[in-house]
């Protein structure tokens, strides 16, 4: 599959990383035809740095969280496929080409494996890779993303968890490729680095929302 695709990157105070992240997007063996950075109310130079790079579209909004910023980016997409990436992570050069080659008509979304690194991506250990059901590994059909609705930001980490559950509940097939495609940056300002309680709060909120949604659906069926 060689369909044109758009990239959506939600960014908040990512001035230290956004240039390197965008470089990994522009180095793709199958380049995107649209790159959108949604600046989520940053107080640093994230938007200015992203906007200074040719071919990058910057959308500014008041701070609302990565889910809201990603949803804003979805609405501005001009292609039938979206690839998403957090503003501090990096793609391997053949990431999207590999995924689109595997995207058959019955597949709505694709992910891949990722591994963590600190400071220098050369320190990333491929042997430590794990399945990444993550924004930074995701490729998804635009029609599916829009039909699923907004990504809701919980009070903590895990904004993609509930949204991906809703994609599945919509009957859409998603798969994880066995190849390493993304390097995830570990740093002090990352959402998961803010502590186990932050992660737990987000996942608890997501689980509660899913339970309420299923109860409502069951009630409607009666």
C-alpha positions as CSV (number, residue, x, y, z in Angstrom):
1,X,0.0,0.0,0.0
2,X,1.5,3.4,-1.0
3,X,-1.4,5.7,-0.1
4,X,-0.4,9.2,0.9
5,X,-0.4,9.8,4.7
6,X,-0.5,12.6,7.2
7,X,1.5,12.8,10.4
8,X,0.0,14.3,13.6
9,X,2.2,15.2,16.5
10,X,0.7,16.7,19.7
11,X,3.4,18.8,21.5
12,X,3.6,20.4,24.9
13,X,6.8,22.2,26.0
14,X,8.8,19.9,23.6
15,X,11.3,22.5,22.4
16,X,14.2,20.3,23.5
17,X,13.0,17.4,21.4
18,X,10.7,18.5,18.6
19,X,13.5,19.2,16.0
20,X,14.9,15.7,16.4
21,X,11.5,14.2,16.3
22,X,10.5,16.0,13.1
23,X,13.9,15.0,11.6
24,X,12.9,11.3,12.1
25,X,9.6,12.0,10.3
26,X,11.3,13.7,7.4
27,X,13.8,10.9,7.1
28,X,11.2,8.3,6.3
29,X,11.9,6.1,3.3
30,X,8.2,6.8,2.4
31,X,7.8,10.5,3.2
32,X,4.5,12.0,4.5
33,X,2.6,14.5,2.3
34,X,1.4,16.4,5.4
35,X,3.0,17.0,8.8
36,X,0.9,18.6,11.6
37,X,2.3,19.7,14.9
38,X,-0.4,20.7,17.4
39,X,1.1,23.0,20.0
40,X,-0.9,22.3,23.2
41,X,-0.4,25.7,24.9
42,X,3.4,25.4,25.3
43,X,5.2,28.0,27.3
44,X,8.5,27.4,25.5
45,X,9.5,27.7,21.8
46,X,7.9,24.4,20.6
47,X,5.6,26.1,18.1
48,X,8.3,28.5,16.8
49,X,10.8,25.7,16.3
50,X,8.3,23.5,14.5
51,X,7.0,26.3,12.4
52,X,10.5,27.2,11.2
53,X,10.9,23.8,9.5
54,X,9.7,23.8,5.9
55,X,6.6,21.6,5.3
56,X,5.4,21.6,8.9
57,X,2.0,22.9,9.7
58,X,1.5,24.2,13.2
59,X,-1.8,24.5,15.0
60,X,-1.9,26.3,18.3
61,X,-4.5,25.7,21.0
62,X,-4.9,26.3,24.8
63,X,-3.5,23.5,26.9
64,X,-5.9,20.6,27.0
65,X,-3.8,17.4,27.0
66,X,-2.3,15.2,24.4
67,X,-5.6,13.5,23.6
68,X,-7.3,16.8,22.8
69,X,-4.3,17.9,20.7
70,X,-4.3,14.7,18.8
71,X,-8.0,15.1,18.1
72,X,-7.4,18.6,16.8
73,X,-4.7,17.3,14.5
74,X,-7.1,14.5,13.2
75,X,-9.6,17.2,12.1
76,X,-6.9,18.9,9.9
77,X,-5.7,15.8,8.1
78,X,-6.0,15.8,4.3
79,X,-5.1,12.2,3.6
80,X,-6.8,8.8,4.1
81,X,-4.1,7.5,6.5
82,X,-2.8,9.1,9.7
83,X,0.5,8.3,11.5
84,X,0.8,9.7,15.0
85,X,3.9,10.4,17.1
86,X,4.6,11.9,20.5
87,X,6.8,15.0,20.3
88,X,9.7,13.4,22.1
89,X,9.9,10.0,20.4
90,X,11.7,9.0,17.2
91,X,10.7,6.8,14.2
92,X,13.1,4.4,12.6
93,X,13.6,5.4,8.9
94,X,11.5,2.6,7.4
95,X,8.7,2.7,10.0
96,X,5.8,3.9,8.0
97,X,6.8,2.1,4.8
98,X,6.8,-1.2,6.6
99,X,3.4,-0.5,8.2
100,X,1.7,0.6,5.0
101,X,3.1,-2.4,3.1
102,X,1.3,-4.6,5.7
103,X,-2.0,-2.6,5.7
104,X,-4.5,-4.7,3.9
105,X,-8.1,-3.7,3.2
106,X,-9.4,-5.5,6.4
107,X,-7.0,-3.7,8.7
108,X,-8.0,-0.3,10.3
109,X,-4.8,0.3,12.3
110,X,-1.3,-0.9,12.7
111,X,1.3,-0.7,15.5
112,X,4.8,-2.0,15.9
113,X,7.4,-2.6,18.6
114,X,9.3,0.1,20.4
115,X,12.2,0.3,22.8
116,X,13.2,3.0,25.3
117,X,16.3,5.2,25.3
118,X,17.8,8.0,27.5
119,X,19.7,11.0,26.1
120,X,21.1,9.4,23.0
121,X,19.0,7.2,20.6
122,X,22.2,5.2,19.9
123,X,21.8,3.8,23.4
124,X,18.4,2.2,22.6
125,X,18.5,-1.6,23.0
126,X,16.6,-3.5,20.3
127,X,16.7,-6.6,22.4
128,X,14.5,-4.8,25.0
129,X,11.8,-4.0,22.5
130,X,8.1,-4.5,23.4
131,X,4.8,-4.3,21.6
132,X,3.8,-0.7,21.4
133,X,0.1,0.0,21.4
134,X,1.0,3.6,21.5
135,X,0.5,6.9,19.7
136,X,4.1,6.8,18.6
137,X,3.7,3.5,16.7
138,X,0.2,4.0,15.3
139,X,-0.9,4.2,11.7
140,X,-4.7,4.3,11.3
141,X,-7.2,5.0,8.6
142,X,-8.5,8.6,8.9
143,X,-12.1,7.6,8.5
144,X,-11.8,5.2,11.5
145,X,-10.1,7.8,13.6
146,X,-12.7,10.4,12.9
147,X,-15.6,8.0,13.4
148,X,-14.3,6.9,16.8
149,X,-14.6,10.4,18.1
150,X,-12.3,12.5,20.4
151,X,-9.5,11.1,22.5
152,X,-10.4,11.9,26.1
153,X,-7.6,13.0,28.4
154,X,-7.8,11.2,31.8
155,X,-6.3,12.8,35.0
156,X,-2.9,11.2,34.3
157,X,-1.4,8.9,31.7
158,X,-3.3,6.6,29.3
159,X,-5.2,8.9,27.0
160,X,-4.9,6.4,24.1
161,X,-6.2,3.3,26.1
162,X,-9.9,4.2,26.1
163,X,-9.8,5.5,22.6
164,X,-8.2,2.3,21.2
165,X,-10.8,0.3,23.1
166,X,-13.5,2.3,21.3
167,X,-11.8,1.6,17.9
168,X,-12.1,-2.1,18.7
169,X,-15.6,-1.8,19.9
170,X,-16.4,-0.3,16.6
171,X,-15.5,-3.6,15.0
172,X,-12.2,-2.4,13.5
173,X,-9.2,-4.7,13.2
174,X,-5.8,-3.6,14.5
175,X,-2.6,-5.5,14.5
176,X,0.9,-5.1,16.0
177,X,3.8,-5.8,13.6
178,X,6.8,-7.8,15.1
179,X,9.3,-5.3,13.8
180,X,10.9,-2.5,15.9
181,X,9.6,0.8,14.5
182,X,9.9,3.5,17.3
183,X,12.4,4.7,19.9
184,X,10.6,6.0,23.0
185,X,12.5,8.7,24.8
186,X,12.6,8.4,28.6
187,X,13.1,11.7,30.4
188,X,12.1,13.5,33.6
189,X,9.2,15.5,32.0
190,X,7.5,12.5,30.3
191,X,4.0,11.6,31.5
192,X,5.0,8.1,32.8
193,X,8.1,9.5,34.6
194,X,5.9,11.6,36.8
195,X,5.3,8.5,39.0
196,X,3.3,5.4,39.3
197,X,0.4,7.3,40.9
198,X,0.0,9.4,37.8
199,X,-0.1,6.4,35.6
200,X,-2.5,4.6,37.9
201,X,-4.9,7.6,38.1
202,X,-5.1,7.7,34.3
203,X,-5.7,4.0,33.8
204,X,-8.3,3.9,36.6
205,X,-10.2,6.8,34.9
206,X,-10.0,5.0,31.6
207,X,-11.3,1.7,33.1
208,X,-14.2,3.6,34.7
209,X,-15.1,5.3,31.5
210,X,-15.1,2.0,29.6
211,X,-17.3,0.3,32.3
212,X,-19.9,3.1,32.2
213,X,-19.9,3.0,28.4
214,X,-20.6,-0.7,28.3
215,X,-23.3,-0.4,30.9
216,X,-25.0,2.3,28.8
217,X,-24.7,0.1,25.7
218,X,-26.2,-2.9,27.5
219,X,-29.1,-0.7,28.8
220,X,-29.8,0.5,25.2
221,X,-30.0,-3.1,24.0
222,X,-32.8,-4.0,26.5
